[in-house]
């Protein structure tokens, strides 16, 4: 009887190990399948545009497995070694420390941007290689041991002229990897942090709105319409810079002068005031 019990016990143990190994093999195959479900894209602006289009489609479809694959693929593999290889020792340590701090949060940062873009019914994704004349990218370029491109991605609704910032990306080991703006800003010499938000987002932060003075010549000529402006809101909520995107030239200066006097609630990111780029409409109704 004891011999039979022992044999049965051994048999059960063998079966359990067999099931465990089969499960591990299945999980391993699933892991390979999950990683291989993300296609390979060329390391170009058009390549990133295609990648982000497919990424957004995964978000839109609600396919959690595909979404998980895309999120896995944008992590920087062995990030400490990569920062040490690409940047001077001081900035490598600063950038890697910030990346390590944000890594557990980046899924929660990236996916909502796609959801927001989908809610805004974006019609285009735009990708540019970051300009070295922009202060933060100039600071990153100065810290690099060897130059490499940083790709900046935005999405836009061409009907409403709203632009939504998606993020910065670098191309490592044949994949696009997400580089959070806060990581960029950890470099030595970085300016106040700046983000881009859609028009509706910043409208909700407006606390003081000065109406435009209708230009006499435009009023006499019955010129009316809307002027679309790009604005930069400073860390204290004042309007730091204004440029015209579209609108009648007869109304543009009046629109700019009014908007320069507007005030916004300071935009905080993790408790730190940052600059905000956005767009605003200034209407001149018929008179």
DOGU-154634 format. One record per residue: chain; residue number from 0; x, y, z of N, C-alpha, C in turn. Coordinates in nm, 2 decimals. Last residue first. Layout:
- chaine_num_nx_ny_nz_cax_cay_caz_cx_cy_cz
- A_NUM_X_Y_Z_X_Y_Z_X_Y_Z
...
This chain:
- chaine_num_nx_ny_nz_cax_cay_caz_cx_cy_cz
- A_286_-2.02_9.42_-3.77_-2.08_9.54_-3.72_-2.14_9.62_-3.83
- A_285_-1.96_9.07_-3.70_-1.99_9.18_-3.79_-2.05_9.30_-3.72
- A_284_-1.71_9.00_-3.44_-1.84_8.98_-3.51_-1.87_9.10_-3.60
- A_283_-1.42_8.87_-3.41_-1.46_9.00_-3.44_-1.60_8.99_-3.51
- A_282_-1.26_8.65_-3.18_-1.37_8.67_-3.27_-1.40_8.82_-3.28
- A_281_-0.98_8.46_-3.15_-1.03_8.59_-3.11_-1.13_8.63_-3.22
- A_280_-0.88_8.15_-3.03_-0.95_8.22_-3.13_-0.99_8.35_-3.07
- A_279_-0.55_8.01_-2.95_-0.68_8.07_-2.91_-0.74_8.14_-3.03
- A_278_-0.33_7.74_-2.86_-0.39_7.83_-2.96_-0.52_7.89_-2.91
- A_277_-0.03_7.69_-2.68_-0.16_7.65_-2.71_-0.21_7.75_-2.82
- A_276_0.22_7.60_-2.45_0.19_7.64_-2.58_0.05_7.60_-2.62
- A_275_0.33_7.68_-2.13_0.23_7.61_-2.21_0.22_7.68_-2.34
- A_274_0.58_7.62_-1.87_0.52_7.70_-1.98_0.43_7.61_-2.07
- A_273_0.51_7.52_-1.53_0.57_7.50_-1.66_0.51_7.60_-1.76
- A_272_0.57_7.47_-1.18_0.51_7.55_-1.29_0.58_7.53_-1.42
- A_271_0.53_7.16_-1.02_0.63_7.25_-1.08_0.56_7.33_-1.19
- A_270_0.36_6.96_-0.95_0.38_7.06_-0.85_0.48_7.17_-0.90
- A_269_0.34_6.79_-1.17_0.40_6.74_-1.05_0.44_6.85_-0.95
- A_268_0.30_7.08_-1.33_0.33_6.94_-1.36_0.40_6.89_-1.24
- A_267_0.07_7.35_-1.36_0.16_7.27_-1.28_0.18_7.13_-1.33
- A_266_0.02_7.66_-1.50_0.00_7.52_-1.53_0.11_7.44_-1.45
- A_265_-0.15_7.94_-1.36_-0.03_7.87_-1.39_-0.05_7.72_-1.40
- A_264_-0.44_8.05_-1.53_-0.39_7.98_-1.41_-0.26_7.92_-1.45
- A_263_-0.38_8.35_-1.73_-0.42_8.21_-1.71_-0.37_8.16_-1.57
- A_262_-0.48_8.65_-1.88_-0.41_8.58_-1.77_-0.47_8.44_-1.76
- A_261_-0.42_8.89_-2.15_-0.50_8.78_-2.09_-0.41_8.71_-1.98
- A_260_-0.27_9.06_-2.29_-0.32_9.11_-2.16_-0.40_9.00_-2.09
- A_259_-0.23_8.95_-2.54_-0.11_8.98_-2.46_-0.15_9.02_-2.31
- A_258_-0.48_8.97_-2.65_-0.44_8.84_-2.59_-0.32_8.86_-2.51
- A_257_-0.48_9.23_-2.76_-0.58_9.19_-2.65_-0.53_9.07_-2.58
- A_256_-0.28_9.22_-2.95_-0.27_9.32_-2.84_-0.36_9.28_-2.72
- A_255_-0.39_9.03_-3.13_-0.26_9.01_-3.06_-0.25_9.10_-2.93
- A_254_-0.61_9.17_-3.23_-0.63_9.04_-3.16_-0.51_9.01_-3.07
- A_253_-0.50_9.38_-3.35_-0.59_9.41_-3.24_-0.61_9.28_-3.16
- A_252_-0.35_9.25_-3.56_-0.28_9.33_-3.45_-0.37_9.35_-3.33
- A_251_-0.56_9.13_-3.72_-0.46_9.05_-3.65_-0.39_9.13_-3.53
- A_250_-0.74_9.26_-3.88_-0.78_9.23_-3.74_-0.67_9.17_-3.65
- A_249_-0.63_9.28_-4.12_-0.68_9.40_-4.06_-0.72_9.39_-3.92
- A_248_-0.57_9.02_-4.19_-0.46_9.11_-4.14_-0.51_9.23_-4.08
- A_247_-0.78_8.77_-4.08_-0.77_8.89_-4.17_-0.66_8.98_-4.11
- A_246_-0.62_8.45_-4.02_-0.72_8.55_-3.99_-0.69_8.67_-4.08
- A_245_-0.38_8.24_-3.85_-0.46_8.27_-3.96_-0.56_8.38_-3.92
- A_244_-0.16_8.27_-3.67_-0.17_8.15_-3.75_-0.26_8.18_-3.87
- A_243_0.05_8.50_-3.51_-0.07_8.48_-3.59_-0.06_8.35_-3.67
- A_242_0.17_8.47_-3.17_0.20_8.48_-3.32_0.07_8.45_-3.39
- A_241_0.30_8.58_-2.86_0.18_8.56_-2.95_0.22_8.57_-3.09
- A_240_0.42_8.52_-2.53_0.45_8.54_-2.68_0.32_8.50_-2.75
- A_239_0.33_8.52_-2.27_0.47_8.55_-2.30_0.50_8.58_-2.44
- A_238_0.08_8.59_-2.07_0.10_8.55_-2.21_0.24_8.60_-2.25
- A_237_0.11_8.46_-1.73_0.10_8.57_-1.83_0.13_8.51_-1.97
- A_236_0.15_8.25_-1.56_0.02_8.26_-1.62_0.00_8.38_-1.71
- A_235_0.41_8.21_-1.48_0.33_8.28_-1.39_0.19_8.31_-1.44
- A_234_0.53_8.07_-1.69_0.51_8.00_-1.57_0.42_8.07_-1.47
- A_233_0.35_8.19_-1.99_0.47_8.18_-1.90_0.43_8.10_-1.77
- A_232_0.22_8.06_-2.28_0.18_8.11_-2.15_0.30_8.08_-2.06
- A_231_0.21_8.15_-2.61_0.30_8.08_-2.51_0.27_8.15_-2.37
- A_230_-0.02_8.09_-2.88_0.03_8.16_-2.76_0.13_8.08_-2.68
- A_229_-0.13_8.16_-3.20_-0.06_8.06_-3.12_0.00_8.14_-3.00
- A_228_-0.46_8.25_-3.31_-0.33_8.28_-3.26_-0.26_8.16_-3.19
- A_227_-0.69_8.33_-3.55_-0.64_8.22_-3.48_-0.49_8.25_-3.44
- A_226_-0.96_8.55_-3.57_-0.82_8.54_-3.58_-0.77_8.43_-3.49
- A_225_-1.26_8.57_-3.75_-1.19_8.52_-3.64_-1.04_8.51_-3.67
- A_224_-1.47_8.85_-3.87_-1.41_8.72_-3.87_-1.34_8.68_-3.74
- A_223_-1.50_9.15_-4.07_-1.53_9.06_-3.96_-1.46_8.93_-3.97
- A_222_-1.52_9.47_-4.20_-1.44_9.35_-4.19_-1.47_9.28_-4.06
- A_221_-1.64_9.71_-4.27_-1.73_9.60_-4.23_-1.65_9.46_-4.24
- A_220_-1.49_9.93_-4.28_-1.50_9.85_-4.40_-1.58_9.72_-4.38
- A_219_-1.51_10.03_-4.03_-1.57_10.11_-4.13_-1.58_10.03_-4.26
- A_218_-1.37_9.83_-3.90_-1.51_9.84_-3.87_-1.58_9.92_-3.98
- A_217_-1.12_9.87_-4.00_-1.18_9.74_-4.02_-1.33_9.75_-4.00
- A_216_-1.07_10.12_-3.90_-1.07_10.10_-4.04_-1.14_9.97_-4.08
- A_215_-1.08_10.07_-3.62_-1.17_10.17_-3.68_-1.18_10.14_-3.83
- A_214_-1.06_9.75_-3.47_-0.99_9.86_-3.55_-1.09_9.94_-3.62
- A_213_-1.20_9.68_-3.16_-1.22_9.67_-3.30_-1.15_9.78_-3.38
- A_212_-1.01_9.55_-2.91_-1.06_9.68_-2.96_-1.08_9.67_-3.11
- A_211_-1.09_9.24_-2.75_-1.01_9.32_-2.85_-1.09_9.45_-2.88
- A_210_-1.12_9.19_-2.39_-1.18_9.19_-2.53_-1.10_9.28_-2.62
- A_209_-0.93_9.00_-2.18_-0.95_9.14_-2.23_-1.01_9.13_-2.37
- A_208_-0.98_8.78_-1.93_-0.99_8.79_-2.08_-1.02_8.93_-2.12
- A_207_-0.86_8.57_-1.69_-0.88_8.71_-1.72_-0.87_8.73_-1.87
- A_206_-0.83_8.30_-1.67_-0.89_8.37_-1.55_-0.92_8.52_-1.58
- A_205_-0.83_7.99_-1.83_-0.83_8.14_-1.85_-0.90_8.21_-1.74
- A_204_-0.84_7.72_-1.84_-0.75_7.78_-1.74_-0.75_7.93_-1.75
- A_203_-1.00_7.64_-2.05_-1.05_7.62_-1.92_-0.96_7.68_-1.81
- A_202_-0.83_7.69_-2.26_-0.94_7.78_-2.24_-1.00_7.77_-2.10
- A_201_-0.66_7.47_-2.26_-0.61_7.60_-2.20_-0.72_7.70_-2.18
- A_200_-0.83_7.28_-2.38_-0.76_7.26_-2.25_-0.72_7.39_-2.18
- A_199_-0.90_7.38_-2.63_-1.00_7.36_-2.52_-0.94_7.34_-2.39
- A_198_-0.65_7.37_-2.77_-0.72_7.49_-2.74_-0.82_7.48_-2.63
- A_197_-0.41_7.13_-2.63_-0.52_7.17_-2.72_-0.59_7.30_-2.67
- A_196_-0.07_7.21_-2.54_-0.20_7.15_-2.51_-0.30_7.20_-2.62
- A_195_0.27_7.14_-2.50_0.17_7.19_-2.59_0.04_7.13_-2.55
- A_194_0.50_7.25_-2.24_0.42_7.15_-2.31_0.32_7.22_-2.41
- A_193_0.82_7.31_-2.09_0.71_7.36_-2.18_0.63_7.24_-2.24
- A_192_1.03_7.40_-1.82_0.96_7.30_-1.90_0.84_7.36_-1.97
- A_191_1.28_7.65_-1.85_1.15_7.60_-1.79_1.08_7.50_-1.88
- A_190_1.57_7.49_-2.02_1.48_7.61_-1.98_1.36_7.56_-1.90
- A_189_1.87_7.32_-1.92_1.73_7.31_-1.98_1.65_7.44_-1.93
- A_188_2.12_7.29_-1.81_2.09_7.41_-1.90_1.96_7.41_-1.96
- A_187_2.14_6.94_-1.80_2.19_7.07_-1.76_2.16_7.18_-1.86
- A_186_1.82_6.76_-1.82_1.96_6.79_-1.87_2.01_6.93_-1.82
- A_185_1.56_6.72_-1.75_1.66_6.70_-1.65_1.80_6.73_-1.69
- A_184_1.40_6.75_-1.97_1.42_6.87_-1.89_1.52_6.85_-1.78
- A_183_1.38_6.49_-2.07_1.45_6.59_-2.15_1.50_6.71_-2.06
- A_182_1.21_6.39_-1.87_1.35_6.34_-1.88_1.43_6.44_-1.96
- A_181_0.98_6.53_-1.92_1.05_6.55_-1.80_1.19_6.50_-1.80
- A_180_0.91_6.41_-2.17_0.96_6.55_-2.17_1.03_6.58_-2.04
- A_179_1.03_6.08_-2.22_0.93_6.17_-2.16_1.00_6.31_-2.15
- A_178_1.07_5.90_-2.49_1.16_5.98_-2.40_1.07_6.09_-2.34
- A_177_1.02_5.57_-2.61_0.96_5.70_-2.56_1.05_5.77_-2.47
- A_176_1.17_5.44_-2.91_1.16_5.44_-2.76_1.11_5.58_-2.71
- A_175_1.14_5.24_-3.19_1.12_5.37_-3.13_1.10_5.36_-2.98
- A_174_1.40_5.00_-3.27_1.26_5.03_-3.22_1.26_5.18_-3.18
- A_173_1.66_4.92_-3.34_1.55_4.89_-3.43_1.41_4.93_-3.39
- A_172_1.81_5.02_-3.12_1.80_4.87_-3.14_1.68_4.84_-3.23
- A_171_1.63_5.32_-3.10_1.73_5.23_-3.03_1.71_5.09_-3.07
- A_170_1.54_5.64_-3.15_1.54_5.51_-3.22_1.66_5.42_-3.17
- A_169_1.32_5.83_-2.94_1.45_5.80_-3.00_1.45_5.66_-3.06
- A_168_1.07_6.08_-2.90_1.11_5.94_-2.92_1.25_5.94_-2.98
- A_167_0.83_6.27_-2.72_0.96_6.26_-2.79_1.00_6.12_-2.80
- A_166_0.47_6.32_-2.77_0.59_6.29_-2.70_0.72_6.29_-2.79
- A_165_0.22_6.45_-2.84_0.23_6.31_-2.80_0.35_6.28_-2.72
- A_164_0.03_6.74_-2.82_0.17_6.68_-2.81_0.16_6.54_-2.77
- A_163_-0.21_6.84_-3.04_-0.19_6.77_-2.92_-0.05_6.71_-2.92
- A_162_-0.37_7.12_-3.17_-0.26_7.03_-3.18_-0.23_6.97_-3.04
- A_161_-0.65_7.24_-3.36_-0.59_7.20_-3.23_-0.48_7.10_-3.25
- A_160_-0.80_7.32_-3.58_-0.66_7.38_-3.57_-0.60_7.34_-3.43
- A_159_-1.03_7.20_-3.64_-1.03_7.29_-3.53_-0.90_7.36_-3.50
- A_158_-0.95_7.06_-3.87_-1.07_7.14_-3.87_-1.07_7.24_-3.76
- A_157_-0.73_6.91_-3.81_-0.71_7.02_-3.91_-0.84_7.11_-3.92
- A_156_-0.60_6.81_-3.53_-0.73_6.82_-3.59_-0.73_6.94_-3.69
- A_155_-0.30_6.63_-3.48_-0.37_6.76_-3.50_-0.51_6.73_-3.56
- A_154_-0.02_6.53_-3.28_-0.14_6.50_-3.36_-0.22_6.62_-3.37
- A_153_0.34_6.50_-3.27_0.21_6.57_-3.24_0.10_6.51_-3.32
- A_152_0.67_6.42_-3.18_0.54_6.38_-3.24_0.42_6.46_-3.19
- A_151_1.01_6.44_-3.24_0.89_6.50_-3.17_0.76_6.48_-3.24
- A_150_1.30_6.26_-3.21_1.18_6.28_-3.29_1.07_6.34_-3.20
- A_149_1.63_6.32_-3.22_1.52_6.31_-3.13_1.40_6.35_-3.21
- A_148_1.93_6.17_-3.36_1.81_6.25_-3.37_1.71_6.22_-3.26
- A_147_2.26_6.22_-3.21_2.15_6.13_-3.26_2.02_6.21_-3.27
- A_146_2.61_6.26_-3.16_2.48_6.31_-3.20_2.38_6.21_-3.25
- A_145_2.77_6.16_-2.87_2.76_6.14_-3.01_2.62_6.18_-3.06
- A_144_2.74_6.27_-2.62_2.88_6.23_-2.66_2.89_6.20_-2.81
- A_143_2.54_6.55_-2.54_2.56_6.42_-2.61_2.70_6.39_-2.64
- A_142_2.50_6.80_-2.44_2.53_6.69_-2.35_2.57_6.56_-2.41
- A_141_2.42_6.95_-2.66_2.55_6.98_-2.59_2.59_6.87_-2.50
- A_140_2.17_6.84_-2.70_2.27_6.82_-2.80_2.41_6.85_-2.74
- A_139_2.03_6.93_-2.47_2.05_6.79_-2.49_2.17_6.76_-2.59
- A_138_2.04_7.20_-2.54_2.10_7.16_-2.41_2.13_7.01_-2.42
- A_137_1.88_7.20_-2.77_2.02_7.25_-2.78_2.10_7.20_-2.65
- A_136_1.65_7.12_-2.66_1.71_7.02_-2.75_1.86_7.07_-2.77
- A_135_1.58_7.35_-2.51_1.60_7.22_-2.44_1.67_7.12_-2.53
- A_134_1.58_7.55_-2.71_1.67_7.56_-2.60_1.69_7.42_-2.53
- A_133_1.60_7.50_-3.06_1.51_7.50_-2.94_1.60_7.47_-2.82
- A_132_1.79_7.44_-3.24_1.78_7.58_-3.20_1.69_7.60_-3.08
- A_131_1.78_7.18_-3.31_1.88_7.22_-3.22_1.88_7.36_-3.17
- A_130_1.45_7.04_-3.34_1.55_7.15_-3.38_1.65_7.18_-3.28
- A_129_1.37_6.71_-3.38_1.38_6.82_-3.29_1.49_6.92_-3.34
- A_128_1.20_6.61_-3.66_1.33_6.59_-3.59_1.35_6.72_-3.51
- A_127_0.85_6.55_-3.64_0.96_6.64_-3.68_1.09_6.59_-3.60
- A_126_0.54_6.43_-3.74_0.67_6.40_-3.67_0.78_6.49_-3.73
- A_125_0.19_6.42_-3.69_0.31_6.49_-3.75_0.43_6.46_-3.67
- A_124_-0.11_6.28_-3.79_0.00_6.27_-3.69_0.12_6.34_-3.76
- A_123_-0.45_6.39_-3.83_-0.31_6.37_-3.88_-0.21_6.36_-3.77
- A_122_-0.69_6.42_-3.72_-0.69_6.37_-3.86_-0.55_6.35_-3.91
- A_121_-0.85_6.35_-3.41_-0.74_6.40_-3.48_-0.74_6.34_-3.62
- A_120_-1.07_6.37_-3.22_-1.09_6.33_-3.36_-0.97_6.38_-3.45
- A_119_-1.05_6.40_-2.95_-1.04_6.53_-3.03_-1.05_6.50_-3.18
- A_118_-1.04_6.14_-2.88_-1.15_6.22_-2.84_-1.16_6.35_-2.92
- A_117_-0.78_6.08_-2.97_-0.90_6.02_-3.03_-1.02_6.09_-3.00
- A_116_-0.63_6.24_-2.79_-0.62_6.27_-2.94_-0.74_6.20_-3.01
- A_115_-0.69_6.11_-2.56_-0.73_6.25_-2.58_-0.73_6.29_-2.72
- A_114_-0.57_5.86_-2.61_-0.72_5.87_-2.58_-0.77_6.01_-2.61
- A_113_-0.31_5.94_-2.63_-0.37_5.88_-2.75_-0.52_5.89_-2.73
- A_112_-0.27_6.03_-2.37_-0.25_6.12_-2.48_-0.32_6.07_-2.61
- A_111_-0.31_5.80_-2.21_-0.41_5.90_-2.21_-0.39_6.01_-2.32
- A_110_-0.06_5.65_-2.28_-0.19_5.61_-2.33_-0.30_5.72_-2.32
- A_109_0.15_5.80_-2.14_0.14_5.79_-2.29_0.00_5.76_-2.34
- A_108_0.11_5.78_-1.86_0.13_5.91_-1.93_0.10_5.91_-2.08
- A_107_0.09_5.52_-1.79_-0.02_5.61_-1.76_-0.01_5.74_-1.81
- A_106_0.34_5.44_-1.87_0.23_5.38_-1.94_0.10_5.47_-1.91
- A_105_0.51_5.57_-1.70_0.50_5.62_-1.83_0.39_5.56_-1.91
- A_104_0.56_5.51_-1.43_0.44_5.59_-1.46_0.41_5.61_-1.61
- A_103_0.79_5.37_-1.40_0.67_5.30_-1.36_0.54_5.38_-1.40
- A_102_0.97_5.58_-1.51_0.94_5.45_-1.58_0.82_5.38_-1.53
- A_101_1.05_5.79_-1.36_0.92_5.80_-1.43_0.88_5.67_-1.50
- A_100_1.29_5.72_-1.24_1.18_5.76_-1.16_1.05_5.76_-1.23
- A_99_1.44_5.66_-1.46_1.41_5.55_-1.37_1.29_5.59_-1.28
- A_98_1.46_5.92_-1.57_1.40_5.81_-1.65_1.36_5.70_-1.55
- A_97_1.61_6.05_-1.37_1.47_6.09_-1.40_1.39_5.98_-1.48
- A_96_1.85_5.90_-1.39_1.77_5.91_-1.26_1.63_5.95_-1.28
- A_95_1.93_5.95_-1.65_1.89_5.82_-1.61_1.81_5.81_-1.48
- A_94_1.98_6.23_-1.64_1.88_6.18_-1.73_1.83_6.04_-1.69
- A_93_2.20_6.23_-1.45_2.07_6.31_-1.43_1.96_6.25_-1.51
- A_92_2.39_6.06_-1.57_2.33_6.03_-1.44_2.20_6.10_-1.41
- A_91_2.43_6.20_-1.81_2.39_6.06_-1.81_2.32_6.02_-1.68
- A_90_2.54_6.44_-1.71_2.40_6.44_-1.76_2.35_6.30_-1.78
- A_89_2.79_6.34_-1.62_2.70_6.42_-1.53_2.56_6.41_-1.58
- A_88_2.91_6.21_-1.85_2.88_6.14_-1.72_2.78_6.21_-1.63
- A_87_2.74_6.27_-2.16_2.85_6.29_-2.07_2.81_6.24_-1.93
- A_86_2.56_6.01_-2.34_2.57_6.14_-2.28_2.69_6.15_-2.19
- A_85_2.55_5.75_-2.44_2.52_5.86_-2.53_2.54_6.00_-2.47
- A_84_2.62_5.56_-2.24_2.69_5.56_-2.37_2.67_5.68_-2.46
- A_83_2.45_5.63_-2.04_2.60_5.64_-2.02_2.67_5.64_-2.15
- A_82_2.21_5.56_-2.15_2.24_5.70_-2.12_2.39_5.72_-2.10
- A_81_2.25_5.28_-2.18_2.23_5.36_-2.30_2.26_5.51_-2.27
- A_80_2.27_5.18_-1.92_2.39_5.17_-2.01_2.37_5.26_-2.13
- A_79_2.02_5.25_-1.83_2.13_5.31_-1.77_2.26_5.30_-1.86
- A_78_1.84_5.10_-1.99_1.85_5.24_-2.00_1.97_5.31_-1.94
- A_77_1.78_4.84_-2.11_1.90_4.87_-2.03_1.93_5.02_-2.04
- A_76_1.57_4.97_-2.36_1.63_4.85_-2.30_1.76_4.89_-2.23
- A_75_1.31_5.19_-2.31_1.45_5.19_-2.34_1.52_5.07_-2.28
- A_74_0.98_5.11_-2.42_1.08_5.12_-2.31_1.22_5.11_-2.36
- A_73_0.82_5.05_-2.64_0.88_5.19_-2.63_0.97_5.21_-2.51
- A_72_0.73_4.79_-2.61_0.83_4.82_-2.72_0.89_4.96_-2.70
- A_71_0.53_4.79_-2.42_0.66_4.72_-2.39_0.77_4.77_-2.49
- A_70_0.33_4.93_-2.57_0.39_4.99_-2.45_0.52_4.93_-2.41
- A_69_0.28_4.73_-2.77_0.33_4.86_-2.80_0.40_4.93_-2.69
- A_68_0.18_4.53_-2.60_0.30_4.50_-2.69_0.36_4.64_-2.73
- A_67_-0.05_4.64_-2.49_0.06_4.60_-2.40_0.19_4.58_-2.48
- A_66_-0.20_4.66_-2.72_-0.16_4.78_-2.65_-0.04_4.75_-2.56
- A_65_-0.25_4.39_-2.78_-0.17_4.47_-2.87_-0.12_4.60_-2.81
- A_64_-0.40_4.33_-2.55_-0.28_4.26_-2.57_-0.19_4.34_-2.67
- A_63_-0.62_4.50_-2.56_-0.52_4.52_-2.45_-0.39_4.45_-2.48
- A_62_-0.78_4.67_-2.79_-0.70_4.54_-2.79_-0.59_4.55_-2.68
- A_61_-0.92_4.89_-2.84_-0.94_4.83_-2.71_-0.87_4.70_-2.70
- A_60_-0.90_5.04_-3.08_-0.97_4.91_-3.08_-0.99_4.84_-2.95
- A_59_-0.75_5.26_-2.99_-0.89_5.28_-3.04_-0.96_5.14_-3.04
- A_58_-0.50_5.14_-2.94_-0.57_5.21_-2.83_-0.72_5.22_-2.87
- A_57_-0.44_5.06_-3.20_-0.45_4.96_-3.09_-0.53_5.02_-2.97
- A_56_-0.43_5.30_-3.33_-0.53_5.20_-3.37_-0.55_5.10_-3.26
- A_55_-0.20_5.41_-3.21_-0.33_5.47_-3.19_-0.44_5.38_-3.22
- A_54_-0.01_5.23_-3.32_-0.02_5.24_-3.18_-0.16_5.30_-3.14
- A_53_-0.03_5.30_-3.59_-0.07_5.16_-3.55_-0.09_5.16_-3.40
- A_52_0.06_5.56_-3.57_-0.07_5.54_-3.63_-0.12_5.40_-3.59
- A_51_0.32_5.52_-3.47_0.22_5.59_-3.39_0.08_5.57_-3.44
- A_50_0.44_5.40_-3.70_0.43_5.33_-3.57_0.32_5.39_-3.48
- A_49_0.41_5.60_-3.89_0.34_5.48_-3.91_0.33_5.40_-3.78
- A_48_0.58_5.79_-3.77_0.44_5.83_-3.80_0.36_5.70_-3.82
- A_47_0.82_5.66_-3.77_0.76_5.69_-3.64_0.61_5.72_-3.66
- A_46_0.87_5.66_-4.05_0.86_5.54_-3.97_0.79_5.56_-3.84
- A_45_0.88_5.93_-4.11_0.77_5.86_-4.16_0.75_5.72_-4.09
- A_44_1.13_5.99_-3.97_1.00_6.05_-3.93_0.88_5.98_-3.98
- A_43_1.30_5.67_-3.92_1.28_5.80_-3.99_1.15_5.86_-3.94
- A_42_1.38_5.39_-3.90_1.41_5.50_-3.80_1.41_5.63_-3.87
- A_41_1.11_5.17_-4.00_1.24_5.24_-4.02_1.26_5.36_-3.93
- A_40_0.98_4.92_-3.79_0.96_5.04_-3.86_1.09_5.11_-3.88
- A_39_0.83_4.61_-3.74_0.95_4.68_-3.74_0.93_4.80_-3.83
- A_38_0.53_4.55_-3.54_0.61_4.55_-3.66_0.73_4.63_-3.65
- A_37_0.45_4.36_-3.27_0.48_4.50_-3.31_0.57_4.49_-3.43
- A_36_0.44_4.10_-3.22_0.32_4.15_-3.28_0.34_4.30_-3.32
- A_35_0.66_4.01_-3.09_0.67_4.01_-3.24_0.55_4.07_-3.30
- A_34_0.58_4.03_-2.83_0.68_4.12_-2.87_0.68_4.13_-3.02
- A_33_0.38_3.83_-2.82_0.35_3.96_-2.79_0.45_4.06_-2.84
- A_32_0.53_3.60_-2.89_0.42_3.65_-2.98_0.39_3.79_-2.95
- A_31_0.69_3.59_-2.67_0.75_3.61_-2.80_0.65_3.66_-2.90
- A_30_0.49_3.54_-2.47_0.57_3.66_-2.46_0.64_3.69_-2.60
- A_29_0.38_3.30_-2.56_0.30_3.42_-2.56_0.38_3.55_-2.55
- A_28_0.60_3.14_-2.52_0.56_3.16_-2.65_0.47_3.28_-2.66
- A_27_0.60_3.16_-2.24_0.72_3.21_-2.32_0.68_3.23_-2.46
- A_26_0.36_3.05_-2.18_0.38_3.19_-2.14_0.49_3.25_-2.23
- A_25_0.41_2.79_-2.27_0.30_2.87_-2.33_0.32_3.01_-2.31
- A_24_0.62_2.72_-2.10_0.64_2.72_-2.25_0.54_2.81_-2.32
- A_23_0.48_2.73_-1.86_0.59_2.82_-1.88_0.62_2.84_-2.03
- A_22_0.30_2.53_-1.91_0.25_2.66_-1.89_0.36_2.76_-1.91
- A_21_0.47_2.31_-1.92_0.39_2.34_-2.04_0.34_2.49_-2.03
- A_20_0.57_2.31_-1.67_0.66_2.34_-1.78_0.58_2.38_-1.90
- A_19_0.34_2.26_-1.52_0.41_2.38_-1.50_0.50_2.42_-1.62
- A_18_0.28_2.00_-1.62_0.18_2.11_-1.65_0.25_2.25_-1.63
- A_17_0.51_1.86_-1.53_0.48_1.87_-1.67_0.38_1.98_-1.71
- A_16_0.48_1.89_-1.26_0.59_1.96_-1.32_0.57_1.97_-1.47
- A_15_0.24_1.74_-1.23_0.24_1.88_-1.19_0.36_1.96_-1.26
- A_14_0.33_1.49_-1.31_0.22_1.56_-1.38_0.22_1.71_-1.36
- A_13_0.52_1.44_-1.11_0.56_1.44_-1.25_0.46_1.52_-1.33
- A_12_0.35_1.43_-0.89_0.45_1.53_-0.90_0.50_1.55_-1.04
- A_11_0.19_1.21_-0.95_0.13_1.34_-0.94_0.23_1.45_-0.95
- A_10_0.38_1.01_-0.94_0.32_1.04_-1.06_0.25_1.17_-1.06
- A_9_0.45_1.02_-0.67_0.55_1.05_-0.77_0.49_1.09_-0.90
- A_8_0.21_0.93_-0.57_0.26_1.07_-0.53_0.36_1.11_-0.63
- A_7_0.19_0.67_-0.67_0.09_0.77_-0.71_0.14_0.91_-0.68
- A_6_0.41_0.56_-0.54_0.41_0.57_-0.69_0.31_0.67_-0.73
- A_5_0.33_0.59_-0.28_0.45_0.66_-0.32_0.45_0.67_-0.47
- A_4_0.11_0.42_-0.28_0.09_0.56_-0.25_0.21_0.64_-0.30
- A_3_0.23_0.17_-0.33_0.14_0.23_-0.43_0.12_0.38_-0.41
- A_2_0.39_0.15_-0.11_0.45_0.15_-0.24_0.36_0.21_-0.34
- A_1_0.19_0.13_0.09_0.28_0.24_0.09_0.35_0.26_-0.04
- A_0_0.08_-0.12_0.00_0.00_0.00_0.00_0.09_0.13_0.00
